[in-house]
Amino acid sequence: MKKFNFKSMLLLISLILLLTVNITAGAENNEVKAKITVELDPESVSVHDPMIIEENGTYYLFGSHLAAAKSDDLIKWKQISEDWDASNPIIPHPESELKKALKWPEPDAESTWAKSPVKIKAKDSNRYHLYFSTAHWESERSTISLAVSDKIEGPYKFDRILIRKYEEGQYSHEAGRNFSHLKDPGVIDPHVFYDKNDNLWLLYGSYAGGFHMLEMDEKTGYPENYNPETNYLEEGSGYGKEIAGGNHSPIEGGYILYNPETNYYYLYLSFGTLAADGGYNIRVARSRNVDGPYLDPMGNDMREYDSGDWADAVNYGAKLIGNFIFEKSELGYLSPGHNSAYYDQETGKSYVIFHTRYPGQGEYHQVRVHQTIFNQKGWPVITPHSYNGENISDYSREDIIGSYQFVNHGRDIQNGYRNINYSQEIKLNSDGSISGEIKGSWKLVDKYYAEITIEGEKYYGSFIRQYDRGLEKKVMTFSALSDRGITIWGSQY
């Protein structure tokens, strides 16, 4: 077995993350060279690792480095905060307020990373909890900590450290033994959420020993095995149940969403790394049980991806989106990832919310919101264009026929320069055939479902009319997923 230098690898990954604090610094050195420069969206904002919460009809995003934003419609966003300084309204004077959590990494963390906002439902609480990560690019140590507020927009006050990560071989109070980076989780990227029975859970992890889950005490907002007197998990009680990954496999940014229409829990994961050439891509697996096992469309248990080999990523998870360019629209993303997700119980609409870089824009990143539609087999497919208020309708064959930009997202991580899936030109013909650069057939099923066959492989998804901000018009689109976990997109022009 190849021996990993975990400290060096963590240093590299964390250094890339720190570049996002100043999103223009060094961009020319990290830019993925592409044929097209994609224009920024003037209605979007910059929140890295955007985690969503809805309150009284307003949607809020909380992200790394205390960036936050809000929207009334998931389309037009307003930046609430973005700078790590004393005037930040979410956590004013963060260096002093969060001092205990910032000191753990050694050297001190210089900012906070991904966060998870949740409103605690307990009658005697009814407070907003903001779970956050502290880490430093020179340290193997990190924490997941908690800040609380009576108001969604803050100010939040530090409460305590909840979970700690240690240097390789250092004694772990949580594990009751020496810490192992191959077995124990990376203690960042928290997602705290309620399951369908209103039980509170914490999902967390990044690389290292994969993702783990802990049951939470709703009254305190702490893990059930947390001891408030020692401010640690009970000694030897462990880091929770293993959910996915391990052995330093390149997965992070986990998020779980329950859909009452399908009665599945969906585990969204980001494979790769976050830089423009890091190949971030969003994948999904599902389970009937909140704590797994989570299986992909091929039936693979996500815990089995524990080789640490990037090349093995092709075998796990349904890949929903990666690097792509619609050439005629001059639209596309690089390293879309670290998503949250939202299900609207009133409308039945579902969304993924993520950050992405753009071709030609270096390390600058923006928030994107895309509607997800659940296909004939109960799997989510991400619609090709950002959300603009569109609804699924009943379509006719005449609505579908036409010329499309076609993208196959494949199954690889797409790290490295120039590793982009460019669109190809195809036609969906009136006789049900597909011609052009790709050959196959298509069917319109039950008014809006799509069934597309290419080289003998069937893809199941949906047609939906969307606004193409590059062409500045509404176009018919499709998004579909195969049983091998490959997503294809089409966008008319």
C-alpha positions as CSV (number, residue, x, y, z in Angstrom):
1,M,0.0,0.0,0.0
2,K,1.3,3.4,-0.9
3,K,2.1,5.5,2.1
4,F,0.3,8.9,2.1
5,N,1.8,12.1,3.5
6,F,-1.4,13.4,5.0
7,K,0.0,16.6,6.3
8,S,1.3,17.6,2.9
9,M,-1.9,16.7,1.2
10,L,-4.0,18.6,3.7
11,L,-1.7,21.5,3.4
12,L,-2.2,21.6,-0.4
13,I,-6.0,21.2,-0.3
14,S,-6.3,23.8,2.5
15,L,-4.0,26.3,0.7
16,I,-6.3,26.1,-2.3
17,L,-9.3,26.8,-0.1
18,L,-7.6,29.8,1.5
19,L,-7.2,31.3,-2.0
20,T,-11.0,31.8,-2.0
21,V,-10.7,34.4,0.8
22,N,-9.2,36.7,-1.9
23,I,-10.8,35.4,-5.0
24,T,-8.7,37.4,-7.4
25,A,-5.3,36.7,-5.9
26,G,-3.2,34.4,-8.1
27,A,-6.2,33.7,-10.4
28,E,-3.9,33.8,-13.5
29,N,-2.0,30.8,-12.1
30,N,-5.0,28.7,-11.5
31,E,-7.1,29.5,-14.5
32,V,-8.3,26.6,-16.6
33,K,-7.7,27.5,-20.2
34,A,-10.9,27.3,-22.1
35,K,-12.1,28.5,-25.5
36,I,-14.8,30.6,-23.9
37,T,-14.9,33.1,-21.1
38,V,-18.3,32.8,-19.3
39,E,-19.7,36.0,-18.1
40,L,-20.5,36.4,-14.4
41,D,-24.2,36.4,-13.4
42,P,-25.1,39.9,-12.1
43,E,-27.9,38.5,-10.0
44,S,-25.7,36.0,-8.1
45,V,-23.3,36.4,-5.2
46,S,-20.1,34.9,-3.9
47,V,-20.6,32.4,-1.1
48,H,-18.3,29.4,-1.0
49,D,-19.8,26.1,0.2
50,P,-23.3,27.6,0.3
51,M,-25.6,26.0,2.9
52,I,-29.3,26.9,2.7
53,I,-31.9,27.6,5.3
54,E,-35.4,29.0,4.7
55,E,-37.1,31.3,7.2
56,N,-40.5,33.0,6.7
57,G,-40.2,32.9,2.9
58,T,-36.6,34.2,2.7
59,Y,-33.8,31.9,1.7
60,Y,-30.4,32.3,3.4
61,L,-27.0,31.0,2.5
62,F,-24.1,30.6,4.9
63,G,-20.7,29.7,3.7
64,S,-16.9,29.7,4.4
65,H,-15.1,32.8,5.7
66,L,-18.4,34.1,7.2
67,A,-19.9,34.9,3.7
68,A,-23.7,35.0,3.6
69,A,-26.5,36.0,1.3
70,K,-30.3,36.0,1.1
71,S,-33.0,35.9,-1.6
72,D,-36.8,35.9,-1.8
73,D,-37.0,33.8,-4.9
74,L,-33.8,31.8,-5.3
75,I,-33.0,33.9,-8.4
76,K,-31.8,37.3,-7.2
77,W,-29.4,37.3,-4.3
78,K,-28.2,39.9,-1.9
79,Q,-24.9,39.7,-0.2
80,I,-25.3,40.0,3.6
81,S,-21.6,39.6,4.5
82,E,-18.4,38.6,2.9
83,D,-15.4,39.8,4.9
84,W,-13.6,38.1,7.8
85,D,-13.3,41.3,9.9
86,A,-14.7,43.0,13.0
87,S,-17.7,44.5,11.2
88,N,-19.0,41.1,9.9
89,P,-22.7,41.1,11.0
90,I,-23.0,37.3,11.2
91,I,-20.2,37.0,13.9
92,P,-18.7,40.4,14.7
93,H,-15.1,40.4,15.9
94,P,-14.7,36.7,14.8
95,E,-11.1,36.4,15.9
96,S,-12.0,37.1,19.5
97,E,-15.5,35.6,19.5
98,L,-14.3,32.3,18.1
99,K,-10.9,32.2,19.8
100,K,-11.3,28.8,21.4
101,A,-12.2,27.1,18.2
102,L,-9.6,29.0,16.1
103,K,-6.8,28.0,18.5
104,W,-7.3,24.2,18.3
105,P,-5.6,23.5,14.9
106,E,-2.1,24.7,15.9
107,P,-1.3,27.1,14.3
108,D,-4.4,29.0,14.9
109,A,-7.1,28.8,12.1
110,E,-7.2,32.1,10.2
111,S,-10.9,31.8,9.3
112,T,-13.9,29.4,9.4
113,W,-14.8,27.0,6.7
114,A,-18.1,25.4,5.7
115,K,-21.1,26.0,8.0
116,S,-24.5,24.4,8.6
117,P,-27.4,26.6,9.8
118,V,-30.4,25.0,11.4
119,K,-33.3,26.2,13.5
120,I,-33.7,24.0,16.6
121,K,-37.3,23.0,16.9
122,A,-37.3,22.1,20.6
123,K,-39.9,24.2,22.5
124,D,-37.5,25.3,25.1
125,S,-34.9,26.4,22.5
126,N,-36.2,27.8,19.2
127,R,-32.8,29.2,18.5
128,Y,-30.6,29.3,15.4
129,H,-27.6,27.1,15.5
130,L,-24.6,27.7,13.2
131,Y,-22.3,24.7,13.0
132,F,-18.9,25.6,11.5
133,S,-15.4,24.2,10.8
134,T,-12.0,25.6,12.0
135,A,-8.8,24.4,10.3
136,H,-5.4,25.6,9.1
137,W,-3.5,24.6,6.0
138,E,-0.4,23.8,8.1
139,S,-2.2,21.6,10.6
140,E,-3.8,18.2,10.6
141,R,-6.1,19.3,13.5
142,S,-9.5,20.8,13.0
143,T,-12.9,21.2,14.8
144,I,-16.6,21.3,14.3
145,S,-17.9,24.0,16.6
146,L,-21.2,25.7,17.4
147,A,-22.4,29.3,17.5
148,V,-25.9,30.4,18.4
149,S,-28.3,33.3,17.9
150,D,-31.9,34.3,18.5
151,K,-32.0,35.8,15.0
152,I,-31.3,34.1,11.6
153,E,-29.0,36.9,10.5
154,G,-27.1,37.0,13.8
155,P,-25.1,38.1,15.6
156,Y,-24.0,34.6,16.6
157,K,-22.2,33.9,19.8
158,F,-19.7,31.1,20.2
159,D,-21.0,28.2,22.2
160,R,-18.4,25.4,22.2
161,I,-16.2,23.0,20.3
162,L,-18.1,19.8,19.6
163,I,-15.7,17.4,17.8
164,R,-12.0,17.5,17.3
165,K,-9.6,16.0,14.8
166,Y,-6.0,15.2,15.8
167,E,-2.6,14.7,14.2
168,E,-1.8,11.3,12.9
169,G,-0.9,9.1,15.9
170,Q,-2.0,11.6,18.5
171,Y,-4.4,10.3,21.2
172,S,-8.0,10.9,20.2
173,H,-10.4,11.4,23.2
174,E,-13.4,10.6,20.9
175,A,-11.9,7.4,19.4
176,G,-10.3,6.3,22.7
177,R,-7.1,5.5,20.8
178,N,-4.5,7.1,18.6
179,F,-6.0,9.0,15.7
180,S,-5.8,7.4,12.2
181,H,-6.3,9.5,9.1
182,L,-7.2,6.4,7.1
183,K,-10.0,5.4,9.5
184,D,-11.2,8.5,11.3
185,P,-13.1,11.3,9.6
186,G,-11.9,14.7,8.5
187,V,-13.6,16.9,11.1
188,I,-15.0,19.6,8.7
189,D,-18.0,20.2,6.4
190,P,-20.9,19.7,8.9
191,H,-24.5,19.2,7.8
192,V,-27.0,19.2,10.7
193,F,-30.5,18.3,9.7
194,Y,-33.8,16.8,10.8
195,D,-35.0,13.4,9.3
196,K,-38.6,12.7,8.4
197,N,-39.4,11.8,12.0
198,D,-37.9,15.1,13.3
199,N,-34.8,13.4,14.8
200,L,-31.7,15.6,14.6
201,W,-28.5,14.3,12.9
202,L,-25.0,15.5,12.1
203,L,-23.3,14.4,8.8
204,Y,-19.6,15.4,8.4
205,G,-16.3,14.5,6.9
206,S,-13.8,15.3,4.2
207,Y,-11.2,12.9,2.7
208,A,-9.4,11.1,5.5
209,G,-11.6,8.3,7.0
210,G,-14.7,9.4,5.0
211,F,-18.1,10.6,6.2
212,H,-19.6,9.8,9.5
213,M,-23.0,10.5,11.2
214,L,-23.9,11.2,14.8
215,E,-27.3,11.4,16.4
216,M,-27.9,14.8,18.0
217,D,-29.7,15.8,21.2
218,E,-32.3,18.3,20.0
219,K,-32.5,20.1,23.4
220,T,-28.8,21.0,23.5
221,G,-27.9,20.8,19.8
222,Y,-24.9,18.7,20.7
223,P,-24.2,15.0,19.8
224,E,-26.0,12.6,22.0
225,N,-22.6,11.2,23.2
226,Y,-21.3,14.7,24.1
227,N,-20.4,15.4,27.7
228,P,-20.9,19.1,28.5
229,E,-18.8,18.8,31.6
230,T,-15.6,17.7,29.7
231,N,-16.6,19.5,26.4
232,Y,-15.7,16.3,24.5
233,L,-17.6,13.4,23.2
234,E,-17.6,10.6,25.7
235,E,-14.2,9.0,25.7
236,G,-14.0,6.1,23.3
237,S,-17.6,6.6,22.1
238,G,-16.3,7.1,18.5
239,Y,-16.9,9.5,15.7
240,G,-20.3,8.0,14.7
241,K,-21.5,5.6,12.0
242,E,-19.5,5.4,8.8
243,I,-21.5,6.6,5.7
244,A,-19.2,7.0,2.8
245,G,-15.5,7.0,1.7
246,G,-12.4,6.3,3.7
247,N,-8.7,5.8,3.2
248,H,-8.4,9.4,2.0
249,S,-10.7,9.0,-1.0
250,P,-11.4,12.4,-2.6
251,I,-14.9,13.2,-1.2
252,E,-16.2,16.1,0.8
253,G,-19.1,18.5,1.2
254,G,-21.8,16.0,2.1
255,Y,-25.5,16.9,2.3
256,I,-28.6,14.7,3.0
257,L,-32.1,15.6,1.8
258,Y,-35.3,13.7,2.3
259,N,-37.9,13.7,-0.5
260,P,-41.4,12.6,0.8
261,E,-42.5,11.9,-2.8
262,T,-40.0,9.1,-3.3
263,N,-39.5,8.3,0.4
264,Y,-35.7,8.3,-0.1
265,Y,-32.9,10.1,1.6
266,Y,-30.4,11.5,-0.9
267,L,-26.8,11.8,-0.1
268,Y,-25.1,14.5,-2.2
269,L,-21.3,14.4,-2.3
270,S,-18.5,16.5,-4.0
271,F,-15.7,14.4,-5.6
272,G,-12.3,16.0,-6.4
273,T,-11.1,19.4,-5.1
274,L,-12.5,22.9,-5.3
275,A,-10.1,24.9,-7.4
276,A,-10.9,25.7,-11.1
277,D,-8.7,22.8,-12.2
278,G,-9.6,20.5,-9.2
279,G,-12.5,18.7,-10.9
280,Y,-15.1,19.2,-8.2
281,N,-18.3,17.4,-9.3
282,I,-21.6,16.6,-7.6
283,R,-22.7,13.0,-7.1
284,V,-25.6,11.3,-5.4
285,A,-26.6,8.1,-3.7
286,R,-29.8,7.2,-1.8
287,S,-31.2,5.2,1.1
288,R,-34.5,4.4,2.7
289,N,-32.8,4.9,6.1
290,V,-31.3,8.2,7.2
291,D,-28.1,6.5,8.4
292,G,-27.7,4.4,5.3
293,P,-26.5,2.3,3.6
294,Y,-26.4,4.8,0.7
295,L,-26.3,3.1,-2.7
296,D,-25.7,4.5,-6.2
297,P,-27.7,3.5,-9.3
298,M,-25.4,0.5,-9.8
299,G,-26.1,-0.7,-6.3
300,N,-22.6,0.2,-4.9
301,D,-22.4,1.1,-1.3
302,M,-20.7,4.4,-0.9
303,R,-18.7,3.0,2.0
304,E,-16.9,0.8,-0.5
305,Y,-15.1,3.8,-2.1
306,D,-12.2,3.6,0.3
307,S,-9.3,2.9,-2.0
308,G,-8.0,6.5,-1.9
309,D,-7.5,6.2,-5.7
310,W,-8.9,9.1,-7.7
311,A,-9.3,6.9,-10.7
312,D,-11.8,4.7,-8.8
313,A,-14.3,7.6,-8.7
314,V,-15.7,6.4,-12.0
315,N,-17.2,3.4,-10.1
316,Y,-19.1,5.2,-7.4
317,G,-22.0,7.6,-7.2
318,A,-24.3,9.0,-9.9
319,K,-22.5,12.0,-11.4
320,L,-25.0,14.8,-11.8
321,I,-22.8,17.7,-12.9
322,G,-19.1,18.5,-13.7
323,N,-17.0,20.7,-15.9
324,F,-18.9,21.7,-19.1
325,I,-19.4,24.3,-21.7
326,F,-22.5,25.0,-23.9
327,E,-20.5,26.6,-26.8
328,K,-23.4,28.3,-28.5
329,S,-24.7,29.8,-25.3
330,E,-21.2,30.6,-24.1
331,L,-22.2,29.2,-20.7
332,G,-20.4,26.6,-18.5
333,Y,-19.0,25.7,-15.1
334,L,-15.7,24.6,-13.7
335,S,-15.6,22.6,-10.4
336,P,-19.2,22.9,-9.4
337,G,-19.6,21.5,-5.9
338,H,-20.1,21.6,-2.2
339,N,-23.8,21.8,-2.6
340,S,-26.7,22.0,-0.2
341,A,-30.3,21.1,-1.3
342,Y,-33.8,22.2,-0.6
343,Y,-37.2,20.6,-1.0
344,D,-40.2,23.0,-1.1
345,Q,-43.1,21.1,0.5
346,E,-45.7,23.6,-0.9
347,T,-44.7,23.4,-4.5
348,G,-42.9,20.0,-4.6
349,K,-39.9,21.6,-6.3
350,S,-36.5,20.5,-5.4
351,Y,-33.2,22.4,-5.8
352,V,-29.4,22.1,-5.5
353,I,-27.4,25.1,-4.4
354,F,-23.7,25.1,-5.0
355,H,-20.7,27.3,-5.8
356,T,-18.8,27.1,-9.1
357,R,-15.9,28.7,-11.0
358,Y,-16.4,29.7,-14.6
359,P,-14.2,29.1,-17.7
360,G,-12.0,32.1,-18.2
361,Q,-12.7,33.7,-14.8
362,G,-9.8,32.2,-12.7
363,E,-10.8,31.3,-9.1
364,Y,-13.7,33.7,-8.9
365,H,-16.8,31.8,-7.8
366,Q,-20.5,32.4,-7.6
367,V,-23.6,30.7,-6.2
368,R,-25.7,28.7,-8.6
369,V,-29.2,27.3,-7.9
370,H,-30.6,24.6,-10.3
371,Q,-33.9,22.9,-10.0
372,T,-33.7,19.1,-9.7
373,I,-36.3,16.8,-11.1
374,F,-36.8,13.2,-10.0
375,N,-36.8,10.8,-12.9
376,Q,-38.9,7.7,-13.6
377,K,-36.7,5.7,-11.3
378,G,-36.7,8.1,-8.4
379,W,-33.2,9.6,-9.0
380,P,-32.6,13.4,-9.1
381,V,-31.4,15.0,-12.3
382,I,-30.1,18.6,-12.3
383,T,-31.6,20.8,-15.0
384,P,-29.0,22.4,-17.4
385,H,-29.6,26.0,-16.6
386,S,-29.8,28.0,-13.4
387,Y,-33.2,28.4,-11.9
388,N,-35.3,31.2,-13.2
389,G,-38.8,30.4,-11.9
390,E,-39.6,27.7,-14.5
391,N,-42.2,24.9,-13.9
392,I,-42.6,21.5,-15.5
393,S,-45.5,21.5,-18.0
394,D,-47.2,19.1,-20.3
395,Y,-45.2,19.0,-23.6
396,S,-46.0,17.8,-27.1
397,R,-43.6,16.2,-29.5
398,E,-43.6,19.5,-31.5
399,D,-42.2,21.2,-28.4
400,I,-39.3,18.8,-28.2
401,I,-38.2,18.6,-31.9
402,G,-35.2,20.7,-32.7
403,S,-31.5,21.3,-32.5
404,Y,-29.7,20.9,-29.2
405,Q,-26.4,21.5,-27.5
406,F,-25.6,18.1,-26.0
407,V,-23.3,17.4,-23.0
408,N,-22.3,14.1,-21.6
409,H,-21.0,14.6,-18.0
410,G,-19.3,11.2,-17.9
411,R,-18.0,9.6,-14.7
412,D,-14.5,10.9,-14.1
413,I,-13.4,13.6,-11.7
414,Q,-12.1,15.9,-14.5
415,N,-9.2,17.3,-12.6
416,G,-6.4,19.0,-14.6
417,Y,-6.3,21.8,-17.1
418,R,-8.6,21.7,-20.2
419,N,-10.6,18.8,-18.8
420,I,-14.0,20.1,-19.9
421,N,-16.9,18.5,-21.6
422,Y,-17.8,20.7,-24.5
423,S,-21.2,20.5,-26.1
424,Q,-21.9,18.7,-29.3
425,E,-24.6,19.5,-31.8
426,I,-27.5,17.1,-32.2
427,K,-31.1,17.0,-33.5
428,L,-34.1,15.4,-31.9
429,N,-36.1,14.5,-35.0
430,S,-39.9,14.1,-35.5
431,D,-39.5,10.3,-36.1
432,G,-37.9,9.8,-32.6
433,S,-34.4,9.6,-33.9
434,I,-31.3,11.6,-32.8
435,S,-28.9,12.7,-35.4
436,G,-25.8,14.9,-35.6
437,E,-22.6,14.3,-33.7
438,I,-24.4,11.8,-31.5
439,K,-26.8,9.1,-32.8
440,G,-29.7,7.6,-30.9
441,S,-33.4,7.8,-30.2
442,W,-35.7,9.7,-27.9
443,K,-39.2,9.4,-26.4
444,L,-41.6,11.8,-24.6
445,V,-43.2,9.8,-21.8
446,D,-46.2,10.9,-19.7
447,K,-46.2,14.5,-20.8
448,Y,-42.7,15.6,-19.7
449,Y,-40.5,12.6,-18.8
450,A,-37.6,11.9,-21.2
451,E,-36.3,8.5,-22.3
452,I,-33.2,8.8,-24.4
453,T,-31.1,5.9,-25.9
454,I,-27.5,6.4,-27.0
455,E,-25.3,3.6,-28.1
456,G,-27.7,1.1,-26.5
457,E,-27.7,2.8,-23.1
458,K,-30.9,4.3,-21.8
459,Y,-31.1,7.6,-19.9
460,Y,-34.2,8.5,-17.8
461,G,-35.1,12.1,-17.0
462,S,-37.2,15.1,-17.9
463,F,-37.8,17.8,-20.5
464,I,-38.3,21.3,-19.2
465,R,-38.3,24.7,-20.8
466,Q,-35.7,27.0,-19.2
467,Y,-34.2,30.4,-19.6
468,D,-30.8,30.4,-21.3
469,R,-29.0,33.5,-20.1
470,G,-26.4,33.2,-22.8
471,L,-28.9,33.1,-25.7
472,E,-31.2,35.4,-23.7
473,K,-34.3,33.3,-24.5
474,K,-36.3,30.4,-23.2
475,V,-35.3,27.1,-24.7
476,M,-36.4,23.4,-24.3
477,T,-33.9,21.4,-22.3
478,F,-33.5,17.8,-21.1
479,S,-31.5,16.2,-18.3
480,A,-31.4,12.4,-17.9
481,L,-29.4,9.8,-15.9
482,S,-28.4,6.2,-16.9
483,D,-28.4,3.2,-14.7
484,R,-24.6,3.5,-14.7
485,G,-24.8,6.9,-13.1
486,I,-24.0,9.1,-16.2
487,T,-25.9,12.3,-16.8
488,I,-26.6,13.8,-20.2
489,W,-28.0,17.3,-20.9
490,G,-29.5,18.9,-23.9
491,S,-30.3,22.6,-24.5
492,Q,-32.0,23.9,-27.6
493,Y,-30.6,26.7,-29.7
